Amino acid sequence: MSQRFLSLRLAGCCALLVLAGSAGAQAPATKPAALPVSTHDIVQPMLPAQLQDFGAYVDSARKTFDVPGIAVAIVKDGKVVMEQGFGLREIGKSEPVDAHTLFAIASNTKAFTAASLQQLAEQDKLKMDDRVIDHLPWFRMSDPYVTHEMRIRDLLAHRSGLSLGAGDLLYWPPTSYTTKEVVERLRNVPIKNGFRSGYAYDNILFAVATLVIEQASGQSYADYVREHIFKPVGMDESLIDKTYLKPGMDVAIGHAKANFKDLEPVPPMAWLNDPGAGGIYASVHDLAKWMNVQLAGGVLPTKGADGKPVRLFSEDSQQQMWSMLTPITIGKPPIPELVPLVPHFYGYGESWFLSDYRGQRLVWHTGGWPGMVSRVTLVPELHLGVVVLTNQESGAAFNAVTYRVLDAYLNPDQKTAAPLTDWVAVYGKAVKQSEAKADDSLAKHEAARDKNSKPSLPLAQYAGIYRDPWYGDVIISHENGKLRLRFSKTAQLIGTMTPWQHDTFTVHWDDRALNADAFVNFSMDVDGHVREIRMQPISPLTDFSFDFQDLRLTPVKSAAEKE
């Protein structure tokens, strides 16, 4: 995605998202650096009276959650009420965020993938209930029954039986696998739940959806979306992925907390091997157009040569996309102040979350990316939409801004300036509580640690090549008296291993902005040789897409055999 909420980056969304924001996109553990206040507050006659201080409110969210830049667009009754940027594209530089600044929208891309498939269904190039193997005969899941019964619609609904974020390490952080290689490796990704029995957010099945779109259309995913969605909607600024960015373009730079503390820029990432899950870069100016088309039931703003409305997709297609396929368990909010956000219903359709707030149905999604998170929210019956794009990993920030807008429009008496909930303060409290729990988790590990223990083998004997059935090879080398761990297909996953206790080590990645340090546990056979390696993230704030816990690494070659 996108649950670094549980965590947010790719998935950007889980059962707790609507309640508490991203745990991995939290407020800073240290006092945030001073951020510039926007010099352009909002005074627009189309805005409700309760949003006349909106600029100051957004700046409050930026400062509280240490977000350099935020862009917001609001649409109502087919019109753009506002589209505006606040703050900076990158810390330490002067370029401001504006309505045309491009952000990685991550899992908000998934709605474009669903719309593409529905368009192809309307063209009779596929049916949403076709088996995936009807279009990709080589497609395999690890269970033959699931392979046979997986339908195209299932690819969009997070009900496959895969666990949360299963297989994400095949492309997160970026790997050298192709999209087809990612999908081919799906046959070895374990299925841990019943098929269509419950909700677990995934990204890997959107790689399958990407290939289905390409097979059915005869075009690349990028070309299809550009021609059949961006062009008719008028999204002239939007790009499919980072490789289309050019020097001098109006683009936000993502920011992350290195070691969960110090804010720093994150290099842009291209997601070439699963673009249908989260590849798009867009501005709020373009996303305002996208929201208006959604709220119009698929009707485009232009008319055909006959003077009749032109559709991006049919009403029936939209009904399918906005119909619940997978119910989601409604969790208990972490603090009482979040109780008003607890929905009466909650589920997932085709690439959209579905819930309610203040008696109104919400259709929404979020996105999480290295250094950027976002949220798109539609209130269909009010013809209202709001998008919030940020260049820091703070789901709390985009939620606080989103709910301020919703409160202003959903207040039953718009003639009075009734007090609005300060969601910045509420989410700030929830974030602090989440951070405290993360600190407690580490303290428990420290308390259980036997600091006097030593590894059972000389360090050099842990070195070797280890293989997981779905990821591939992980290499441990003995260099200058230390162990170094490298994921063979993932350039960013290189780090130094340090003994923790007995045959458990910690790996600290060279890239400190990953915030994904992990325990590495070696299991021995009866003769004292390494039988298996298991891994797990150290911090509960680590993005779920670092699905180290699903790896089953076994020796391919020992250090001695390598020599």
FITIFI-558197 format. One record per residue (C-alpha): residue number from 1; residue in three letters; y, x, z. Coordinates in steps of 0.1 Angstrom, whole numbers. Example, Ala and Ser with C-alpha at 12.3 -4.5 7.8 and 13.67 -1.06 7.14 Angstrom:
<rs>
pakol loba v u w
1 ALA -45 123 78
2 SER -11 137 71
</rs>
This chain:
<rs>
pakol loba v u w
1 MET 0 0 0
2 SER 13 -17 32
3 GLN -3 -13 85
4 ARG 8 18 95
5 PHE 14 -14 115
6 LEU -17 -9 122
7 SER 0 12 96
8 LEU 20 5 66
9 ARG 21 29 38
10 LEU 0 14 10
11 ALA -11 -18 24
12 GLY 22 -26 39
13 CYS 7 -56 54
14 CYS -18 -68 80
15 ALA -23 -95 104
16 LEU 2 -80 128
17 LEU 29 -74 102
18 VAL 46 -107 105
19 LEU 48 -101 142
20 ALA 55 -66 150
21 GLY 63 -43 120
22 SER 47 -10 113
23 ALA 34 12 140
24 GLY 35 41 116
25 ALA 70 32 106
26 GLN 83 31 141
27 ALA 117 38 156
28 PRO 122 75 164
29 ALA 106 90 194
30 THR 138 110 198
31 LYS 174 98 196
32 PRO 182 92 159
33 ALA 207 113 142
34 ALA 240 96 135
35 LEU 239 76 102
36 PRO 270 67 83
37 VAL 283 31 87
38 SER 287 12 54
39 THR 323 11 44
40 HIS 318 -22 25
41 ASP 311 -52 48
42 ILE 301 -85 32
43 VAL 325 -113 29
44 GLN 312 -137 2
45 PRO 318 -174 0
46 MET 283 -181 -11
47 LEU 268 -166 21
48 PRO 262 -188 51
49 ALA 288 -183 79
50 GLN 261 -168 100
51 LEU 258 -139 75
52 GLN 295 -129 73
53 ASP 287 -100 97
54 PHE 256 -91 77
55 GLY 268 -56 67
56 ALA 273 -46 103
57 TYR 239 -61 112
58 VAL 222 -40 85
59 ASP 240 -9 97
60 SER 228 -17 132
61 ALA 192 -18 119
62 ARG 197 14 101
63 LYS 209 32 132
64 THR 184 17 156
65 PHE 154 26 134
66 ASP 169 58 119
67 VAL 168 45 83
68 PRO 192 64 59
69 GLY 195 37 33
70 ILE 187 0 28
71 ALA 192 -23 -1
72 VAL 191 -61 1
73 ALA 192 -90 -23
74 ILE 194 -127 -15
75 VAL 188 -155 -41
76 LYS 193 -192 -36
77 ASP 190 -221 -59
78 GLY 186 -198 -89
79 LYS 217 -178 -82
80 VAL 221 -143 -68
81 VAL 240 -148 -36
82 MET 243 -111 -28
83 GLU 228 -77 -39
84 GLN 240 -47 -20
85 GLY 232 -12 -7
86 PHE 239 3 26
87 GLY 238 39 37
88 LEU 226 69 17
89 ARG 199 77 -8
90 GLU 191 109 10
91 ILE 202 124 43
92 GLY 225 153 40
93 LYS 239 141 7
94 SER 267 118 -2
95 GLU 252 95 -29
96 PRO 252 59 -15
97 VAL 225 33 -19
98 ASP 236 4 -42
99 ALA 221 -26 -58
100 HIS 208 -5 -86
101 THR 191 22 -66
102 LEU 154 25 -74
103 PHE 129 25 -45
104 ALA 91 27 -46
105 ILE 81 -9 -39
106 ALA 45 1 -32
107 SER 23 -29 -25
108 ASN 49 -53 -38
109 THR 35 -41 -71
110 LYS 3 -62 -64
111 ALA 21 -95 -73
112 PHE 28 -80 -108
113 THR -9 -72 -112
114 ALA -18 -108 -103
115 ALA 8 -122 -127
116 SER -6 -99 -154
117 LEU -41 -112 -149
118 GLN -30 -148 -149
119 GLN -11 -143 -181
120 LEU -42 -128 -197
121 ALA -62 -159 -185
122 GLU -36 -182 -202
123 GLN -42 -162 -234
124 ASP -80 -168 -230
125 LYS -86 -131 -228
126 LEU -103 -136 -195
127 LYS -110 -162 -168
128 MET -100 -156 -132
129 ASP -136 -165 -122
130 ASP -152 -142 -147
131 ARG -175 -116 -131
132 VAL -160 -82 -131
133 ILE -191 -68 -148
134 ASP -184 -92 -177
135 HIS -154 -70 -185
136 LEU -164 -37 -170
137 PRO -202 -36 -174
138 TRP -205 -2 -156
139 PHE -187 -15 -124
140 ARG -207 -12 -92
141 MET -202 -19 -55
142 SER -225 -4 -30
143 ASP -243 -37 -26
144 PRO -260 -52 -58
145 TYR -253 -88 -48
146 VAL -215 -80 -43
147 THR -216 -62 -77
148 HIS -230 -92 -94
149 GLU -208 -118 -77
150 MET -175 -100 -76
151 ARG -150 -122 -97
152 ILE -117 -111 -110
153 ARG -100 -134 -85
154 ASP -118 -116 -57
155 LEU -101 -83 -67
156 LEU -68 -97 -55
157 ALA -78 -114 -22
158 HIS -90 -87 3
159 ARG -123 -105 10
160 SER -148 -81 -6
161 GLY -165 -69 25
162 LEU -149 -35 24
163 SER -132 -23 56
164 LEU -95 -19 61
165 GLY -82 7 36
166 ALA -117 17 24
167 GLY -117 44 -2
168 ASP -80 51 1
169 LEU -86 88 3
170 LEU -96 87 -33
171 TYR -59 84 -42
172 TRP -40 88 -10
173 PRO -24 113 -7
174 PRO -25 118 -45
175 THR -58 132 -59
176 SER -69 146 -92
177 TYR -93 117 -99
178 THR -86 94 -128
179 THR -85 56 -123
180 LYS -119 52 -138
181 GLU -133 80 -116
182 VAL -119 62 -86
183 VAL -136 30 -96
184 GLU -169 47 -104
185 ARG -169 62 -69
186 LEU -165 27 -54
187 ARG -203 24 -58
188 ASN -207 47 -27
189 VAL -179 33 -6
190 PRO -196 15 23
191 ILE -194 -23 26
192 LYS -191 -31 63
193 ASN -184 -68 64
194 GLY -198 -99 47
195 PHE -187 -107 11
196 ARG -159 -133 13
197 SER -165 -137 50
198 GLY -131 -124 62
199 TYR -99 -105 55
200 ALA -96 -67 53
201 TYR -67 -52 33
202 ASP -78 -28 5
203 ASN -61 -10 -24
204 ILE -91 2 -43
205 LEU -100 -31 -59
206 PHE -66 -31 -75
207 ALA -77 0 -94
208 VAL -105 -22 -107
209 ALA -79 -49 -116
210 THR -59 -22 -134
211 LEU -88 -14 -156
212 VAL -96 -51 -162
213 ILE -60 -56 -175
214 GLU -63 -26 -197
215 GLN -97 -37 -211
216 ALA -85 -73 -217
217 SER -51 -65 -232
218 GLY -59 -33 -251
219 GLN -28 -17 -235
220 SER -23 7 -207
221 TYR -13 -10 -174
222 ALA 22 5 -177
223 ASP 27 -7 -212
224 TYR 14 -42 -204
225 VAL 37 -47 -174
226 ARG 67 -33 -192
227 GLU 62 -55 -223
228 HIS 50 -87 -207
229 ILE 68 -88 -174
230 PHE 97 -64 -171
231 LYS 111 -71 -206
232 PRO 111 -110 -205
233 VAL 123 -111 -168
234 GLY 151 -86 -177
235 MET 140 -60 -153
236 ASP 156 -32 -173
237 GLU 159 -8 -144
238 SER 123 -9 -132
239 LEU 97 18 -138
240 ILE 60 19 -135
241 ASP 57 51 -115
242 LYS 75 83 -104
243 THR 67 102 -137
244 TYR 93 80 -155
245 LEU 121 91 -132
246 LYS 147 114 -148
247 PRO 172 138 -132
248 GLY 205 121 -123
249 MET 190 86 -120
250 ASP 200 63 -91
251 VAL 169 68 -70
252 ALA 163 67 -33
253 ILE 145 96 -16
254 GLY 119 86 10
255 HIS 121 99 46
256 ALA 94 103 72
257 LYS 92 115 108
258 ALA 75 149 107
259 ASN 52 150 138
260 PHE 64 114 144
261 LYS 98 129 156
262 ASP 121 146 131
263 LEU 134 128 101
264 GLU 130 147 68
265 PRO 129 139 31
266 VAL 95 132 15
267 PRO 89 144 -21
268 PRO 85 115 -46
269 MET 48 106 -53
270 ALA 32 95 -85
271 TRP 3 72 -81
272 LEU -14 75 -114
273 ASN -50 66 -105
274 ASP -43 31 -89
275 PRO -10 19 -104
276 GLY -19 -18 -100
277 ALA -19 -14 -62
278 GLY 15 1 -57
279 GLY 30 21 -85
280 ILE 63 3 -94
281 TYR 99 16 -87
282 ALA 125 -11 -88
283 SER 160 -20 -75
284 VAL 171 -51 -56
285 HIS 191 -60 -87
286 ASP 158 -63 -107
287 LEU 138 -78 -79
288 ALA 164 -106 -75
289 LYS 155 -116 -111
290 TRP 118 -114 -102
291 MET 123 -136 -72
292 ASN 142 -162 -92
293 VAL 115 -164 -118
294 GLN 89 -169 -90
295 LEU 110 -196 -73
296 ALA 115 -213 -107
297 GLY 77 -217 -110
298 GLY 74 -190 -137
299 VAL 103 -203 -159
300 LEU 125 -175 -174
301 PRO 163 -177 -175
302 THR 163 -175 -213
303 LYS 154 -204 -237
304 GLY 133 -202 -268
305 ALA 144 -207 -304
306 ASP 137 -245 -299
307 GLY 160 -246 -269
308 LYS 132 -252 -245
309 PRO 125 -231 -214
310 VAL 103 -201 -218
311 ARG 77 -193 -192
312 LEU 64 -160 -178
313 PHE 34 -179 -165
314 SER 24 -215 -161
315 GLU 29 -237 -130
316 ASP -9 -238 -127
317 SER -10 -200 -126
318 GLN 16 -198 -99
319 GLN -3 -225 -79
320 GLN -33 -203 -80
321 MET -14 -172 -70
322 TRP 1 -191 -41
323 SER -30 -208 -29
324 MET -48 -194 2
325 LEU -81 -176 -7
326 THR -86 -156 25
327 PRO -76 -169 60
328 ILE -62 -143 84
329 THR -67 -145 121
330 ILE -33 -150 139
331 GLY -29 -123 166
332 LYS -10 -124 198
333 PRO 25 -109 196
334 PRO 29 -76 216
335 ILE 60 -89 234
336 PRO 71 -124 243
337 GLU 103 -122 222
338 LEU 82 -122 190
339 VAL 65 -155 198
340 PRO 89 -175 175
341 LEU 75 -155 146
342 VAL 39 -165 152
343 PRO 29 -187 122
344 HIS 9 -219 123
345 PHE -11 -208 93
346 TYR -16 -174 78
347 GLY -36 -162 49
348 TYR -37 -144 15
349 GLY -36 -157 -20
350 GLU -36 -137 -52
351 SER -15 -107 -41
352 TRP 7 -128 -18
353 PHE 7 -134 19
354 LEU 11 -171 29
355 SER 25 -183 62
356 ASP 52 -204 78
357 TYR 84 -200 98
358 ARG 106 -227 113
359 GLY 87 -254 95
360 GLN 90 -237 60
361 ARG 63 -222 39
362 LEU 67 -185 33
363 VAL 53 -166 3
364 TRP 58 -129 9
365 HIS 45 -93 7
366 THR 54 -59 19
367 GLY 50 -24 6
368 GLY 45 10 22
369 TRP 49 44 5
370 PRO 56 80 16
371 GLY 90 76 31
372 MET 97 40 19
373 VAL 88 5 30
374 SER 99 -29 17
375 ARG 95 -66 20
376 VAL 99 -95 -5
377 THR 100 -130 10
378 LEU 102 -164 -8
379 VAL 109 -198 8
380 PRO 98 -220 -22
381 GLU 110 -254 -9
382 LEU 145 -240 -2
383 HIS 146 -219 -35
384 LEU 154 -190 -13
385 GLY 144 -154 -17
386 VAL 152 -121 1
387 VAL 141 -86 -7
388 VAL 147 -56 16
389 LEU 141 -20 4
390 THR 143 10 27
391 ASN 140 47 24
392 GLN 123 53 58
393 GLU 89 42 71
394 SER 102 14 94
395 GLY 87 -20 90
396 ALA 107 -30 120
397 ALA 139 -25 100
398 PHE 129 -46 70
399 ASN 116 -73 93
400 ALA 147 -74 114
401 VAL 169 -78 83
402 THR 146 -104 67
403 TYR 145 -127 97
404 ARG 183 -125 101
405 VAL 186 -139 66
406 LEU 159 -165 71
407 ASP 175 -177 104
408 ALA 208 -181 87
409 TYR 194 -204 60
410 LEU 168 -222 81
411 ASN 191 -231 109
412 PRO 190 -269 109
413 ASP 228 -272 114
414 GLN 246 -249 90
415 LYS 279 -262 101
416 THR 277 -245 134
417 ALA 276 -208 141
418 ALA 247 -211 164
419 PRO 237 -178 181
420 LEU 212 -159 160
421 THR 183 -139 174
422 ASP 191 -102 175
423 TRP 159 -91 157
424 VAL 170 -55 157
425 ALA 168 -55 195
426 VAL 136 -75 196
427 TYR 118 -51 171
428 GLY 133 -21 189
429 LYS 116 -32 221
430 ALA 83 -38 203
431 VAL 85 -4 187
432 LYS 90 14 220
433 GLN 60 -4 235
434 SER 39 6 205
435 GLU 50 43 209
436 ALA 42 42 246
437 LYS 7 30 238
438 ALA 3 58 213
439 ASP 13 83 239
440 ASP -12 68 263
441 SER -39 72 237
442 LEU -33 109 234
443 ALA -31 113 271
444 LYS -65 97 275
445 HIS -79 122 250
446 GLU -63 150 269
447 ALA -77 137 302
448 ALA -113 135 288
449 ARG -111 170 273
450 ASP -131 199 287
451 LYS -106 226 283
452 ASN -131 253 295
453 SER -156 245 267
454 LYS -161 266 237
455 PRO -176 260 202
456 SER -214 265 202
457 LEU -212 287 170
458 PRO -191 316 159
459 LEU -162 302 139
460 ALA -174 317 107
461 GLN -206 297 109
462 TYR -187 264 106
463 ALA -174 274 73
464 GLY -190 259 42
465 ILE -188 231 16
466 TYR -194 196 29
467 ARG -198 166 7
468 ASP -192 129 13
469 PRO -209 104 -11
470 TRP -177 86 -21
471 TYR -149 112 -16
472 GLY -166 143 -28
473 ASP -162 179 -14
474 VAL -144 191 17
475 ILE -142 229 21
476 ILE -139 248 54
477 SER -131 285 51
478 HIS -128 312 77
479 GLU -96 330 70
480 ASN -79 356 93
481 GLY -99 345 123
482 LYS -91 308 118
483 LEU -108 279 101
484 ARG -89 262 72
485 LEU -99 228 59
486 ARG -92 216 24
487 PHE -100 183 6
488 SER -111 195 -28
489 LYS -93 167 -48
490 THR -62 163 -26
491 ALA -37 191 -27
492 GLN -18 179 4
493 LEU -48 178 27
494 ILE -49 214 37
495 GLY -47 224 73
496 THR -57 247 102
497 MET -85 238 125
498 THR -83 245 162
499 PRO -111 242 188
500 TRP -106 210 210
501 GLN -138 209 230
502 HIS -175 218 224
503 ASP -181 213 186
504 THR -150 191 181
505 PHE -119 206 165
506 THR -85 193 155
507 VAL -70 197 121
508 HIS -33 200 118
509 TRP -21 195 82
510 ASP 3 220 67
511 ASP 24 190 55
512 ARG 37 178 88
513 ALA 52 146 73
514 LEU 17 132 68
515 ASN 14 124 105
516 ALA -23 123 100
517 ASP -38 151 122
518 ALA -74 144 129
519 PHE -104 152 151
520 VAL -132 170 133
521 ASN -166 167 150
522 PHE -196 188 141
523 SER -231 174 149
524 MET -259 199 151
525 ASP -296 197 143
526 VAL -323 209 167
527 ASP -320 245 153
528 GLY -282 247 159
529 HIS -272 242 123
530 VAL -244 218 113
531 ARG -260 185 103
532 GLU -229 163 97
533 ILE -192 162 101
534 ARG -173 131 113
535 MET -135 127 114
536 GLN -110 103 130
537 PRO -72 103 132
538 ILE -58 116 165
539 SER -29 92 167
540 PRO -31 53 165
541 LEU 1 55 145
542 THR -15 73 116
543 ASP -16 53 84
544 PHE -48 34 79
545 SER -51 48 44
546 PHE -62 81 59
547 ASP -97 66 63
548 PHE -112 97 77
549 GLN -135 76 99
550 ASP -155 64 68
551 LEU -164 100 57
552 ARG -200 112 62
553 LEU -198 149 54
554 THR -230 168 51
555 PRO -235 205 43
556 VAL -238 215 6
557 LYS -235 252 12
558 SER -230 272 44
559 ALA -207 302 46
560 ALA -236 325 42
561 GLU -249 307 11
562 LYS -215 309 -4
563 GLU -215 346 -1
</rs>
